[in-house]
Amino acid sequence: IWTGLAFSLRARTAPEDTLFIWGNLPSFYLQAERRSASRYFHSVYLSMPVGGAEVRKTFLSDLAASRPKFFVVNKAGPIGGNCPFGELDYYAAFENFSGLQRVLAEEYVVEEETSRYRVYRRNDIPQ
């Protein structure tokens, strides 16, 4: 699923373009052969309650500067397991990130949605 989506977005972007995937899938950027739109290439720190306000502010500045063509949201909840971040609910954190929701509502359109992910396309990019 993620490899196919990464290949699809690679075909629709130029090497200098950026993407962002909300979740914990850093290999997505390698598969898409595109840079992350932010220094935060996964959403662990963006989803944590401690220290999150400053991190989220920096993240929004990164997005404003790099303007990713596509923003992908992994809709999975906590992944569980022994990982210290296994209990983070990335999707709930995404939904509750009001500054990001505002940016997506103003500058992006939902292009595709499945039970696993949602793809936003910047609204000045032709379909």
C-alpha atoms as one frame of an Amber mdcrd trajectory, in Angstrom:
protein
   0.000   0.000   0.000   2.657   2.567   1.014   5.115   1.598  -1.723   2.440
   1.974  -4.402   1.404   5.372  -3.062   5.036   6.514  -2.863   5.636   5.479
  -6.489   2.450   7.268  -7.568   3.479  10.523  -5.889   7.020  10.229  -7.273
   5.546  10.074 -10.781   3.519  13.233 -10.116   6.259  15.352  -8.592   9.673
  16.646  -9.569  12.844  15.703  -7.679  13.006  19.161  -6.071   9.428  18.900
  -4.741   8.675  17.992  -1.141   6.046  15.760   0.449   4.931  15.111   3.965
   3.493  11.948   5.452   1.821  12.199   8.852   2.617   9.035  10.769   5.758
   7.075  11.447   6.787   5.959   7.958  10.164   7.573   7.200  10.883   4.988
   4.483   8.070   6.569   2.457  10.400   9.428   1.488  13.038   6.988   0.279
  10.488   5.103  -1.809   9.066   8.325  -3.249  12.591   9.704  -3.759  11.409
  13.046  -2.373  12.462  15.105   0.628  10.277  15.672   3.651   8.677  19.101
   3.778   9.825  19.409   7.375  12.786  18.646   9.579  10.302  16.354  11.363
  10.172  13.498   8.844   7.834  11.502  11.068   5.085  12.580  13.467   6.373
  11.195  16.754   7.378  14.571  18.195   4.379  16.285  16.634   2.052  13.809
  18.364   3.565  13.953  21.839   1.878  16.148  24.439   5.174  17.169  26.096
   6.956  20.005  24.311   4.578  19.721  21.391   3.521  23.370  21.121   6.973
  24.621  20.132   7.563  21.631  17.848   4.203  22.170  16.126   4.996  25.876
  15.629   8.319  24.969  13.981   6.565  22.342  11.863   4.034  24.876  10.556
   6.914  27.226   9.672   8.605  24.393   7.770   5.396  23.723   5.824   4.980
  27.396   4.959   8.555  27.536   3.670   8.564  24.297   1.668   4.891  24.111
   0.581   4.706  20.351  -0.078   2.747  19.363  -3.159   1.192  16.446  -1.314
   0.440  15.828   2.341  -0.379  12.208   3.227  -2.062  11.164   6.469  -1.701
   7.658   7.851  -5.088   7.048   9.460  -3.906   4.251  11.747  -4.183   4.754
  15.480  -1.647   3.538  18.051   0.613   0.793  16.714   1.181  -0.881  20.088
   4.085  -3.181  20.762   7.218  -2.613  22.805   8.218   0.606  21.101   8.114
   3.572  23.502   6.018   5.417  20.934   3.660   2.489  20.317   0.854   4.063
  22.303   0.923   7.401  20.468  -2.242   7.964  18.474  -0.847   9.799  15.458
  -4.221  10.143  13.768  -5.895  11.660  16.841  -2.954  14.066  17.179  -3.388
  15.028  13.515  -7.103  15.669  13.958  -6.476  17.788  17.067  -3.711  19.910
  15.520  -5.839  22.982  14.789  -3.067  25.001  13.111  -2.391  22.198  10.654
  -6.097  21.670  10.032  -6.379  25.359   9.146  -3.465  25.140   6.661  -4.915
  22.036   5.004  -8.398  23.581   4.755  -7.051  26.779   3.178  -4.326  25.449
   0.904  -5.148  21.812   0.073  -7.904  19.603  -1.282  -8.489  15.965  -0.460
  -7.531  14.053  -3.558  -7.865  10.472  -2.369  -9.035   8.711   0.758  -9.074
   5.084   1.777  -9.532   3.376   5.117  -5.719   3.534   5.581  -4.743   6.991
   4.361  -5.835  10.385   3.057  -3.931  12.312   0.381  -4.139  16.098   0.258
  -2.993  17.924  -2.890  -1.999  21.573  -2.782  -4.892  23.473  -4.343  -2.724
  25.288  -6.897  -1.500  21.973  -8.366  -3.604  20.611 -11.255  -5.093  17.177
 -10.741
